[in-house]
Amino acid sequence: DMQSFHREVIGTIRLYDNQHNTNLLETLECYFANDGNLKNTAAALHLHKNSVIYRLKKIEEITGFDLRNPNDRFNLELGIKLDRIV
């Protein structure tokens, strides 16, 4: 079940990153590491804040999760943590 959940949540982002040469997964990890602070995430990634916002919206689009929804945010963060284990 854990691997299936991981594939469903993180696999979608990883596949998109591989197909489009993007860093959405890295952006999401950094976003959570910075407690959802856009300014700090942008600084850590050496990006403009609007670029981080664009990437997060792209993540929402391809996963169907909404980062404003606590349950969706939890599932994405859990997926990131499982990525380190799996």
C-alpha positions in Angstrom: 0.0 0.0 0.0 2.8 2.4 0.9 4.6 1.8 -2.4 1.3 2.2 -4.4 0.6 5.5 -2.6 4.1 6.7 -3.2 3.9 5.9 -6.9 0.5 7.6 -7.2 1.6 10.8 -5.4 5.3 11.2 -6.1 5.6 9.1 -9.3 3.3 11.5 -11.2 5.6 14.4 -10.3 8.8 12.5 -11.0 7.5 11.3 -14.4 6.6 14.9 -15.3 10.1 16.1 -14.2 11.7 13.4 -16.3 9.6 14.1 -19.4 9.8 17.9 -19.2 13.3 18.4 -17.6 11.8 20.3 -14.7 12.5 20.3 -11.0 9.0 20.2 -9.5 9.8 17.5 -7.0 12.8 19.5 -5.7 10.6 22.6 -5.5 8.0 20.7 -3.5 10.6 19.3 -1.1 12.1 22.7 -0.5 8.6 24.2 -0.1 7.8 21.8 2.7 11.3 22.2 4.2 10.6 25.9 4.5 7.2 25.4 6.1 5.3 26.6 3.0 7.1 30.0 3.0 7.3 31.1 -0.6 10.0 33.8 0.0 12.3 31.3 1.7 11.7 28.6 -0.8 12.5 31.0 -3.7 15.7 32.1 -1.9 16.8 28.5 -1.3 16.2 27.6 -4.9 17.6 30.8 -6.3 14.4 31.6 -8.0 11.9 34.4 -8.2 8.9 34.0 -5.9 6.6 33.9 -9.0 8.6 31.0 -10.4 7.9 29.0 -7.2 4.2 29.9 -7.4 4.1 28.7 -11.0 5.8 25.4 -10.1 3.5 24.8 -7.2 0.4 25.4 -9.4 1.9 23.0 -11.9 2.3 20.4 -9.2 -1.4 20.9 -8.2 -2.4 20.6 -11.9 -0.6 17.3 -12.6 -1.4 15.7 -9.2 -4.9 16.9 -8.7 -4.0 18.0 -5.1 -4.6 21.4 -3.7 -1.8 22.8 -1.5 -4.4 25.0 0.3 -6.2 21.9 1.4 -4.7 20.5 4.6 -5.4 16.8 3.7 -3.9 17.2 0.2 -0.9 19.1 1.6 -0.4 16.2 4.2 -0.6 13.6 1.4 2.0 15.4 -0.7 4.3 15.8 2.3 3.8 12.2 3.3 4.7 11.2 -0.3 7.9 13.2 -0.1 8.8 11.5 3.2 8.0 8.1 1.7 10.2 8.9 -1.2 13.2 8.9 1.1 12.2 5.5 2.5 11.1 3.7 -0.7 
